Amino acid sequence: MRAYAAATAALALVFVGLGIALIVETAIVGGAIGYLFGLLFLGAGAGRLYVLRRGGARRP
């Protein structure tokens, strides 16, 4: 179970990194859809980290 949590955290951090990269790249190059996708990736990664830290759903 520890490996699963580590892999989930790593993937969430990748999502956060992609979100930040998309926002920065969109700010440099321009465009509107990049901000949306950047925020969605950032939110997905941050939300997953939040649920992982909070304990998430417990399995019986």
N, CA, C and O of each residue as an XYZ file, in Angstrom:
240
protein
N       0.818     -1.192      0.000
C       0.000      0.000      0.000
C       0.860      1.253      0.000
O       0.458      2.286     -0.537
N       2.038      1.167      0.598
C       2.928      2.323      0.641
C       3.408      2.704     -0.761
O       3.538      3.890     -1.068
N       3.670      1.717     -1.607
C       4.104      1.986     -2.979
C       2.986      2.656     -3.772
O       3.245      3.534     -4.595
N       1.763      2.249     -3.526
C       0.618      2.863     -4.208
C       0.501      4.344     -3.840
O       0.280      5.185     -4.712
N       0.648      4.660     -2.564
C       0.558      6.053     -2.120
C       1.696      6.878     -2.705
O       1.490      8.027     -3.097
N       2.887      6.307     -2.768
C       4.028      7.024     -3.338
C       3.833      7.280     -4.827
O       4.135      8.367     -5.320
N       3.329      6.280     -5.539
C       3.091      6.448     -6.972
C       1.980      7.460     -7.224
O       2.058      8.244     -8.170
N       0.956      7.451     -6.392
C      -0.129      8.411     -6.529
C       0.364      9.824     -6.273
O      -0.010     10.749     -6.995
N       1.195     10.005     -5.258
C       1.755     11.326     -4.960
C       2.666     11.797     -6.089
O       2.648     12.971     -6.457
N       3.456     10.886     -6.636
C       4.351     11.254     -7.743
C       3.551     11.696     -8.966
O       3.887     12.696     -9.601
N       2.515     10.970     -9.291
C       1.689     11.340    -10.436
C       0.971     12.670    -10.196
O       0.829     13.477    -11.116
N       0.525     12.894     -8.977
C      -0.121     14.165     -8.651
C       0.860     15.319     -8.790
O       0.487     16.389     -9.271
N       2.103     15.120     -8.378
C       3.112     16.163     -8.529
C       3.435     16.424    -10.000
O       3.712     17.559    -10.387
N       3.399     15.382    -10.807
C       3.592     15.557    -12.254
C       2.454     16.407    -12.824
O       2.692     17.292    -13.647
N       1.243     16.146    -12.396
C       0.096     16.929    -12.852
C       0.239     18.387    -12.447
O      -0.034     19.281    -13.249
N       0.662     18.641    -11.215
C       0.866     20.017    -10.753
C       1.941     20.687    -11.599
O       1.779     21.834    -12.016
N       3.032     19.982    -11.852
C       4.104     20.529    -12.686
C       3.650     20.831    -14.102
O       4.008     21.865    -14.666
N       2.863     19.935    -14.677
C       2.328     20.188    -16.020
C       1.400     21.393    -16.036
O       1.427     22.195    -16.969
N       0.584     21.515    -15.006
C      -0.312     22.661    -14.917
C       0.440     23.970    -14.853
O       0.098     24.926    -15.549
N       1.467     24.018    -14.017
C       2.275     25.237    -13.909
C       2.978     25.530    -15.232
O       3.019     26.677    -15.676
N       3.528     24.498    -15.857
C       4.209     24.675    -17.140
C       3.249     25.200    -18.210
O       3.611     26.075    -18.996
N       2.037     24.671    -18.238
C       1.053     25.148    -19.215
C       0.687     26.608    -18.981
O       0.562     27.378    -19.933
N       0.517     26.988    -17.733
C       0.170     28.377    -17.422
C       1.310     29.313    -17.810
O       1.074     30.360    -18.412
N       2.544     28.944    -17.469
C       3.701     29.786    -17.797
C       3.873     29.885    -19.314
O       4.087     30.972    -19.849
N       3.778     28.760    -19.993
C       3.933     28.763    -21.454
C       2.838     29.587    -22.127
O       3.106     30.292    -23.100
N       1.629     29.508    -21.629
C       0.540     30.292    -22.195
C       0.754     31.771    -21.936
O       0.437     32.598    -22.791
N       1.283     32.119    -20.777
C       1.560     33.524    -20.481
C       2.645     34.074    -21.403
O       2.593     35.242    -21.789
N       3.621     33.248    -21.756
C       4.705     33.694    -22.636
C       4.252     33.771    -24.083
O       4.487     34.777    -24.753
N       3.606     32.723    -24.571
C       3.242     32.616    -25.983
C       1.913     33.294    -26.272
O       1.749     33.926    -27.316
N       0.975     33.167    -25.362
C      -0.357     33.731    -25.568
C      -1.373     32.634    -25.820
O      -1.028     31.483    -26.086
N      -2.610     33.018    -25.729
C      -3.687     32.065    -25.916
C      -4.549     31.993    -24.677
O      -4.160     32.465    -23.608
N      -5.710     31.405    -24.820
C      -6.633     31.352    -23.691
C      -6.846     29.929    -23.186
O      -7.005     29.712    -21.985
N      -6.851     28.970    -24.091
C      -7.169     27.600    -23.695
C      -6.077     27.007    -22.815
O      -6.351     26.113    -22.014
N      -4.850     27.486    -22.947
C      -3.755     26.997    -22.120
C      -3.963     27.297    -20.649
O      -3.612     26.491    -19.787
N      -4.544     28.475    -20.360
C      -4.847     28.816    -18.967
C      -5.865     27.828    -18.392
O      -5.729     27.372    -17.256
N      -6.865     27.512    -19.175
C      -7.895     26.583    -18.715
C      -7.307     25.209    -18.431
O      -7.525     24.641    -17.361
N      -6.557     24.676    -19.401
C      -5.956     23.361    -19.201
C      -4.939     23.379    -18.062
O      -4.846     22.422    -17.294
N      -4.188     24.456    -17.955
C      -3.227     24.576    -16.864
C      -3.907     24.547    -15.507
O      -3.458     23.860    -14.590
N      -4.990     25.295    -15.388
C      -5.724     25.304    -14.122
C      -6.364     23.953    -13.826
O      -6.426     23.531    -12.671
N      -6.840     23.278    -14.865
C      -7.437     21.953    -14.662
C      -6.392     20.940    -14.195
O      -6.654     20.161    -13.278
N      -5.215     20.942    -14.814
C      -4.157     20.039    -14.384
C      -3.697     20.378    -12.973
O      -3.496     19.490    -12.145
N      -3.534     21.657    -12.708
C      -3.114     22.093    -11.377
C      -4.132     21.682    -10.324
O      -3.762     21.194     -9.256
N      -5.407     21.877    -10.622
C      -6.461     21.491     -9.682
C      -6.543     19.994     -9.474
O      -6.762     19.530     -8.355
N      -6.369     19.234    -10.546
C      -6.423     17.767    -10.422
C      -5.273     17.250     -9.558
O      -5.471     16.395     -8.694
N      -4.089     17.768     -9.794
C      -2.945     17.331     -8.994
C      -3.056     17.754     -7.542
O      -2.803     16.958     -6.637
N      -3.434     19.008     -7.317
C      -3.560     19.501     -5.945
C      -4.695     18.787     -5.214
O      -4.568     18.472     -4.030
N      -5.791     18.532     -5.903
C      -6.902     17.817     -5.291
C      -6.523     16.401     -4.910
O      -6.906     15.909     -3.849
N      -5.775     15.754     -5.771
C      -5.348     14.380     -5.470
C      -4.403     14.352     -4.280
O      -4.498     13.463     -3.434
N      -3.493     15.316     -4.206
C      -2.597     15.394     -3.054
C      -3.373     15.662     -1.773
O      -3.050     15.110     -0.721
N      -4.391     16.503     -1.860
C      -5.220     16.805     -0.695
C      -5.933     15.553     -0.189
O      -5.940     15.277      1.011
N      -6.526     14.806     -1.098
C      -7.242     13.589     -0.722
C      -6.263     12.546     -0.181
O      -6.578     11.838      0.776
N      -5.091     12.451     -0.782
C      -4.105     11.491     -0.310
C      -3.633     11.827      1.094
O      -3.495     10.931      1.926
N      -3.385     13.092      1.373
C      -2.944     13.504      2.708
C      -4.030     13.371      3.751
O      -3.762     13.033      4.904
N      -5.262     13.640      3.339
C      -6.392     13.579      4.258
C      -6.766     12.156      4.640
O      -7.407     11.932      5.667
N      -6.378     11.221      3.839
C      -6.683      9.827      4.150
C      -7.535      9.178      3.096
O      -7.499      7.957      2.948
N      -8.302      9.953      2.355
C      -9.119      9.405      1.285
C     -10.182      8.465      1.770
O     -10.507      8.439      2.958
N     -10.713      7.712      0.885
C     -11.757      6.737      1.223
C     -11.094      5.498      1.803
O     -10.116      4.988      1.256
N     -11.615      5.041      2.870
C     -11.095      3.825      3.514
C     -11.782      2.609      2.929
O     -12.998      2.595      2.740
N     -11.003      1.605      2.650
C     -11.570      0.364      2.136
C     -11.787     -0.599      3.278
O     -10.937     -0.711      4.161
N     -12.909     -1.297      3.279
C     -13.192     -2.242      4.371
C     -12.288     -3.458      4.351
O     -12.413     -4.334      5.207
